[in-house]
Amino acid sequence: MMEDDNSRKEKNLDTLYKWRDFLDRVRVKLSNSFDRYLLTIATGGLYLSVYFTSGQSGVFLHVAALAWGWGLLLLSIFVTLLSIIFSVMAYQREISIADMNIEAQKESQTVVGANNEWNFWVDACRWVSMATFMAGIAALAYFYFVNLTLHT
């Protein structure tokens, strides 16, 4: 009976480990896609706003909103690039932590519980880049709304 319980426990743990590995792989894919998509959309939004503004003639109202929008999108692009750099550093740190754990297991020592400090910076950059992206798009939307309703 005791062997049955241990076998079931090992089977359940194996299933949970597989599920955990699957979730971790999905998290990594989403994380990498987030940076790529935000960078692409922010760059595209900046390009389109410059292109459409340069094609218009006349006097614009609330030019400060346009300047803020461009500045915030540029900041979003810059911070997203920092996030990618910090992600690379975080992956390198995770590899070194895994290597330490492998060595500890080989020598029958306790597993090392190391911290990856780069994860904080990756998360912080992602929040800042998302906030500046949304604020930049809002500023550009305000600018274009005011100026398009004036000219129609």
RAFENGI-V206274 format. One record per backbone hydrogen bond with DSSP energy under -0.5 kcal/mol. NH is the residue of the N-H (numbers start at 0). CO is the residue of the C=O. E is the energy in kcal/mol with one decimal. If there is no record, write none. Layout:
BEGIN
nh | co | e
NH | CO | E
NH | CO | E
END
This chain:
BEGIN
nh | co | e
4 | 0 | -1.9
5 | 1 | -2.1
6 | 2 | -2.5
7 | 3 | -2.4
8 | 4 | -2.5
9 | 5 | -2.7
10 | 6 | -2.2
11 | 7 | -2.7
12 | 8 | -2.7
13 | 9 | -2.6
14 | 10 | -2.3
15 | 11 | -2.6
16 | 12 | -2.7
17 | 13 | -2.2
18 | 14 | -2.4
19 | 15 | -2.6
20 | 16 | -2.5
21 | 17 | -2.4
22 | 18 | -2.5
23 | 19 | -2.2
24 | 20 | -2.2
25 | 21 | -2.2
26 | 22 | -2.3
27 | 23 | -2.2
28 | 24 | -2.2
29 | 25 | -2.7
30 | 26 | -2.5
31 | 27 | -2.4
32 | 28 | -2.3
33 | 29 | -2.6
34 | 30 | -1.5
35 | 31 | -1.7
36 | 32 | -3.2
37 | 33 | -2.7
38 | 34 | -2.3
39 | 35 | -2.3
40 | 36 | -2.9
41 | 37 | -2.6
42 | 38 | -2.2
43 | 39 | -2.5
44 | 40 | -2.8
45 | 41 | -2.3
46 | 42 | -2.6
47 | 43 | -2.9
48 | 44 | -2.1
49 | 45 | -2.2
50 | 46 | -2.8
51 | 47 | -2.9
52 | 48 | -2.0
53 | 49 | -2.4
54 | 50 | -1.2
55 | 52 | -1.0
64 | 61 | -1.1
65 | 61 | -0.9
66 | 62 | -2.4
67 | 63 | -2.9
68 | 64 | -2.4
69 | 65 | -2.6
70 | 66 | -2.7
71 | 67 | -2.9
72 | 68 | -2.2
73 | 69 | -2.5
74 | 70 | -2.4
75 | 71 | -2.4
76 | 72 | -2.3
77 | 73 | -2.5
78 | 74 | -2.8
79 | 75 | -2.2
80 | 76 | -2.1
81 | 77 | -2.0
82 | 78 | -2.3
83 | 79 | -1.9
84 | 80 | -2.1
85 | 81 | -2.9
86 | 82 | -2.1
87 | 83 | -1.9
88 | 84 | -1.9
89 | 85 | -2.5
90 | 86 | -2.5
91 | 87 | -2.3
92 | 88 | -2.2
93 | 89 | -2.5
94 | 90 | -2.2
95 | 91 | -2.0
96 | 92 | -2.3
97 | 93 | -2.5
98 | 94 | -2.5
99 | 95 | -2.1
100 | 96 | -2.2
101 | 97 | -2.3
102 | 98 | -2.4
103 | 99 | -2.2
104 | 100 | -2.3
105 | 101 | -2.3
106 | 102 | -1.7
107 | 104 | -1.3
108 | 103 | -3.4
113 | 111 | -0.7
116 | 114 | -0.8
118 | 115 | -1.2
119 | 116 | -0.6
120 | 116 | -0.8
121 | 117 | -2.2
122 | 118 | -2.4
123 | 119 | -2.7
124 | 120 | -2.4
125 | 121 | -2.1
126 | 122 | -2.2
127 | 123 | -2.4
128 | 124 | -2.9
129 | 125 | -2.2
130 | 126 | -2.4
131 | 127 | -2.8
132 | 128 | -2.0
133 | 129 | -2.5
134 | 130 | -2.4
135 | 131 | -2.5
136 | 132 | -2.6
137 | 133 | -2.3
138 | 134 | -2.4
139 | 135 | -2.4
140 | 136 | -2.6
141 | 137 | -2.4
142 | 138 | -2.4
143 | 139 | -2.8
144 | 140 | -2.5
145 | 141 | -2.6
146 | 142 | -2.4
147 | 143 | -2.8
148 | 144 | -2.1
149 | 145 | -1.1
150 | 146 | -1.5
151 | 147 | -0.7
END
